[in-house]
Amino acid sequence: MTNTDFKDWATRNGLDAETANAIIDCAATPEEAKAAFDAMEPGPPIYPLDNICGLHDTDGYGASPGKHGFIFIGYCPNGDQIAVDIGDDCGSIWYIGHETMHAEPLRQNAGPCWRRPAFRT
């Protein structure tokens, strides 16, 4: 997936260009993800761009992140999800525990890790 393809996809899914560019800058390459998998090591924390899109479009984890205003963009070594908000706090980064990622409403079982300065309280 090209960076332009990801930006187009991100825009269609409610993400602003600034946040999409930040994800591009941090995302693993498919080669980095495969090397970690082959070495049986934890993968990079931010998924490759095509994985981000695929997980969101197919609801790969069965947690319906889009329905709750999130896009899963990566994970922590213990399996907890890293998500970006595409709802009321667009662009903020959230932590979603793997134990509660199927609970509804998902937003009440998640916590913001970083918010844009305009959203900080």
N, C-alpha and C positions, 0 to 999 in steps of 0.2 A: 504494500500500500504506500502510495506517495504521501508526502506531507500535505499536498493540495487536496488529495482525496480525503484525508482525515479531516482537514479543516472544513470541507464541504459537508461531510457526514456530521461533524460536531455542530455546525451551524443548523443543520436540519433537525438536530436533536436538542436544540435549545442552549447550546454552549456558546459563550462569546469568543471572539477571535483571540483575545489576550490569553485566556485560559487554555484554549486549544493550542496556542503556540508554546505555552509553558509545559503542557503535557508532551508535546512533540520533543521539546528539549530534554525531557527526563525519561522518556520511554525507552525501554530496552529494544534492541534490534532482535529480529527473529533468531539470528545466529547466537546472540548472547543468551537468549532464553534456552535454546537447544543445547548449548554447551553446558549450562548449569544442569539441565535435565539429564544429559548424558553422563555427567560427573556425579549425579545424585546429590547435588548441592542445592541449597535454596536458590530460587531464581531471583532475578532483579526485582526490586519492589514495584516498579511500574511496568505493566504489561506492554508487549509490542503493540503498535497501533492497530494492526489487524485483529489482534486478540481482544482489544478493548471494544471494537466495533462488533465483532462476532459474538462476544459474551452478552452485549447489550441487545443486539438484534434478535438473538435466539433465546434470551433469558437462560443462559447456560447454567446458572446456579439455582434456577427456580425461585429466585427471591423477588422477581419483578422490580428491579431497581428503578426503571423508568417511571413506573406507576407511582412511585414514592418520591420522584424528583431527584434521582441520582443516576450517575453513570459510574460503574465500578471501573477503576483505572489501575488497581494493583492490589497487593496484599502484603501483610506482615509475615514474618517467619512462622508464626503460630497459626496462620490461616485466616486471621481477621482481615476484612476487606478495607481497602482505601477507596473512597468514593469522592467524586466531585459533584457538587450540588448544581442541579439544573432547574431548581425551583425558586423559592423566595430569596435564597441567599446565594444566588448564582455565582459560581466560581470558587466558593469556599470548599475546603477539603474536610472530609468527615472520616471518622473511624467507625466501622461497623463490626461488632464482634461476630465471630463465626457461630457462636452459640445462639445468637438472637437475630441473625440475618433473615430468618424466615418468619419472624414475628411481625404482626401488623398492629398498629401502623409502624412501619420500619423506622421512620424519622424519630419516633419516641424511644427507639432502642438503639440509637446512634448518637454520636457526639461529635461536634465540630472540633477539628484540630487547628485549623487556620482559617481565618476570615479576612476578607479584604478590609482595609482600614475603615471604609464607610459602614461596614456591618458590625464592627467591634463595639462591644458594650462594656 
